[in-house]
Amino acid sequence: QGKTLQVKIRFKGVQRLARPDKDRRTTILVAAKRVFVRDGPAVFSARRVANEVGMSLGNLQYFFPRKDDLLGGMVEHVLREFEDDYAAFLRGSRLDPTEQLVIRLERHVQDLFNQDSRKLFLGLYSLACYDEFAESVIDQMYVQLRKILVVHIRAVRPSLPLTRSAEIATHITALMEGLQVF
């Protein structure tokens, strides 16, 4: 009781080079989200993000050598922000596992109605129709979400078998996606 879930979000296939300038990387990722949401997936490019940040394409590629690295990094960043916000919300609280699960689900559902979130994820879904890397990012995103939900479900019902917890997490995820407003 009162314990919060810590989540590490990292996608496979995203190249990470050791870079000391975390703030610059974050600035690029925030700009990448802004460009993706504003301009859409069809014209999303490292060049547009570099222009948004006010840097050369070569400088941006120092941090993100490929467009896939930028796209994956952007989605990781968005999900990490969501998780950090959730953890900060729960920090110091004495909520029981059921209340924590309910709050997580409420926050996810609220996010479905956020215009930028809709544009981001619907754009990512449309990109995944013809881009294998985007498809793998979505798959990994759902794997992470289901894992998080399984931990919450098992905290609520410890006696529930892992396989049943995973089935419930899959159902919850599908129901949330069914609420997506187009």
C-alpha positions as CSV (number, residue, x, y, z in Angstrom):
1,Q,0.0,0.0,0.0
2,G,1.3,3.4,-0.9
3,K,3.9,1.9,-3.3
4,T,4.1,3.4,-6.7
5,L,5.1,1.6,-9.9
6,Q,8.3,2.7,-11.5
7,V,8.4,2.2,-15.3
8,K,11.4,2.3,-17.7
9,I,10.3,2.8,-21.3
10,R,12.8,1.9,-24.0
11,F,12.0,0.7,-27.5
12,K,14.0,-1.9,-29.4
13,G,15.6,-0.7,-32.6
14,V,16.3,2.8,-31.5
15,Q,19.9,3.7,-31.6
16,R,21.2,5.4,-28.5
17,L,24.5,7.1,-28.5
18,A,26.1,8.3,-25.3
19,R,25.4,12.0,-25.3
20,P,26.1,14.3,-22.3
21,D,23.6,17.0,-23.5
22,K,20.3,15.6,-22.1
23,D,18.6,19.0,-22.2
24,R,19.4,19.4,-25.9
25,R,18.1,16.0,-26.6
26,T,14.9,16.7,-24.6
27,T,14.5,20.0,-26.6
28,I,14.7,18.0,-29.8
29,L,12.2,15.4,-28.7
30,V,9.7,18.1,-27.6
31,A,10.1,19.8,-31.0
32,A,9.7,16.4,-32.8
33,K,6.4,15.9,-31.0
34,R,5.3,19.5,-31.9
35,V,6.2,18.9,-35.6
36,F,4.6,15.5,-35.7
37,V,1.3,16.7,-34.2
38,R,1.2,20.0,-36.1
39,D,2.3,18.8,-39.6
40,G,1.3,15.1,-39.5
41,P,3.2,11.9,-40.1
42,A,3.3,12.2,-43.9
43,V,5.7,15.1,-43.8
44,F,7.5,14.4,-40.5
45,S,11.2,14.6,-41.0
46,A,14.5,15.2,-39.2
47,R,15.0,18.3,-41.3
48,R,11.6,19.8,-40.2
49,V,12.5,19.1,-36.6
50,A,16.0,20.6,-37.0
51,N,14.4,23.7,-38.4
52,E,11.9,23.8,-35.5
53,V,14.7,23.7,-33.0
54,G,16.9,26.1,-35.0
55,M,19.8,23.8,-35.6
56,S,21.4,22.2,-38.6
57,L,20.3,18.7,-39.8
58,G,23.8,17.4,-39.1
59,N,23.7,18.7,-35.5
60,L,20.3,17.0,-35.0
61,Q,21.7,13.8,-36.5
62,Y,24.4,13.8,-33.9
63,F,21.7,13.1,-31.4
64,F,19.4,11.0,-33.6
65,P,21.3,9.5,-36.6
66,R,18.1,8.1,-38.3
67,K,14.6,9.3,-38.6
68,D,13.5,6.1,-36.9
69,D,15.7,7.0,-33.9
70,L,14.0,10.4,-33.7
71,L,10.5,8.9,-34.0
72,G,11.2,6.2,-31.4
73,G,12.8,8.7,-29.1
74,M,9.8,11.0,-29.5
75,V,7.3,8.3,-28.5
76,E,9.5,7.1,-25.6
77,H,9.7,10.7,-24.4
78,V,5.9,11.2,-24.6
79,L,5.3,7.9,-22.7
80,R,8.0,8.7,-20.2
81,E,6.3,12.1,-19.5
82,F,3.0,10.4,-18.9
83,E,4.6,7.9,-16.5
84,D,6.6,10.7,-14.7
85,D,3.4,12.7,-14.4
86,Y,1.5,9.6,-13.0
87,A,4.4,8.9,-10.5
88,A,4.5,12.5,-9.4
89,F,0.7,12.4,-8.9
90,L,1.0,9.3,-6.7
91,R,4.2,10.4,-4.8
92,G,3.5,10.5,-1.1
93,S,-0.1,9.2,-1.5
94,R,-1.4,6.4,0.5
95,L,-3.7,5.0,-2.2
96,D,-4.4,1.3,-2.2
97,P,-3.7,-0.8,-5.3
98,T,-7.3,-0.6,-6.5
99,E,-7.3,3.2,-6.3
100,Q,-3.9,3.4,-8.1
101,L,-5.3,1.2,-10.9
102,V,-8.5,3.3,-11.2
103,I,-6.4,6.6,-11.3
104,R,-4.1,5.1,-14.0
105,L,-7.1,4.1,-16.1
106,E,-8.8,7.5,-15.6
107,R,-5.7,9.3,-16.7
108,H,-5.3,7.1,-19.8
109,V,-8.9,7.7,-20.8
110,Q,-8.6,11.5,-20.2
111,D,-5.6,11.5,-22.4
112,L,-7.6,9.9,-25.2
113,F,-9.6,13.1,-25.4
114,N,-6.6,15.3,-25.5
115,Q,-6.4,16.7,-29.1
116,D,-2.5,16.6,-29.3
117,S,-2.5,13.0,-28.0
118,R,-5.1,12.0,-30.5
119,K,-3.2,13.6,-33.4
120,L,0.1,12.0,-32.2
121,F,-1.2,8.5,-31.7
122,L,-3.6,8.4,-34.7
123,G,-0.7,9.8,-36.8
124,L,1.5,7.1,-35.5
125,Y,-1.2,4.4,-36.3
126,S,-1.5,5.7,-39.8
127,L,2.3,5.8,-40.3
128,A,2.4,2.2,-39.0
129,C,0.2,1.1,-42.0
130,Y,3.2,1.5,-44.3
131,D,6.3,1.9,-42.0
132,E,7.6,-1.2,-40.2
133,F,9.5,0.7,-37.6
134,A,6.4,2.7,-36.6
135,E,4.5,-0.5,-36.4
136,S,7.1,-2.0,-34.1
137,V,7.0,1.2,-31.9
138,I,3.2,0.7,-31.5
139,D,3.6,-3.0,-30.7
140,Q,6.2,-2.2,-28.1
141,M,4.1,0.6,-26.7
142,Y,1.2,-1.8,-26.1
143,V,3.5,-4.4,-24.7
144,Q,4.7,-1.8,-22.1
145,L,1.2,-0.7,-21.3
146,R,0.0,-4.3,-20.8
147,K,3.0,-5.0,-18.5
148,I,2.1,-2.0,-16.4
149,L,-1.5,-3.0,-16.2
150,V,-0.6,-6.6,-15.2
151,V,1.5,-5.2,-12.3
152,H,-1.5,-3.1,-11.2
153,I,-4.0,-6.0,-11.6
154,R,-1.8,-8.4,-9.7
155,A,-1.4,-5.8,-6.9
156,V,-5.2,-5.7,-6.7
157,R,-5.7,-9.4,-7.0
158,P,-2.4,-11.2,-6.0
159,S,-4.0,-14.7,-6.3
160,L,-4.9,-14.1,-9.9
161,P,-2.8,-16.2,-12.3
162,L,-0.3,-14.3,-14.4
163,T,-2.0,-15.5,-17.6
164,R,-5.4,-14.3,-16.5
165,S,-3.9,-10.9,-15.4
166,A,-2.4,-10.6,-18.9
167,E,-5.7,-11.4,-20.5
168,I,-7.5,-8.7,-18.4
169,A,-4.7,-6.2,-19.3
170,T,-5.2,-7.0,-23.0
171,H,-9.0,-6.5,-22.7
172,I,-8.5,-3.2,-20.8
173,T,-6.1,-1.9,-23.5
174,A,-8.5,-2.9,-26.3
175,L,-11.4,-1.1,-24.5
176,M,-9.3,2.0,-24.1
177,E,-8.4,2.1,-27.7
178,G,-12.0,1.6,-28.6
179,L,-12.7,4.9,-26.9
180,Q,-10.3,6.7,-29.3
181,V,-12.1,9.7,-30.7
182,F,-11.3,10.3,-34.4
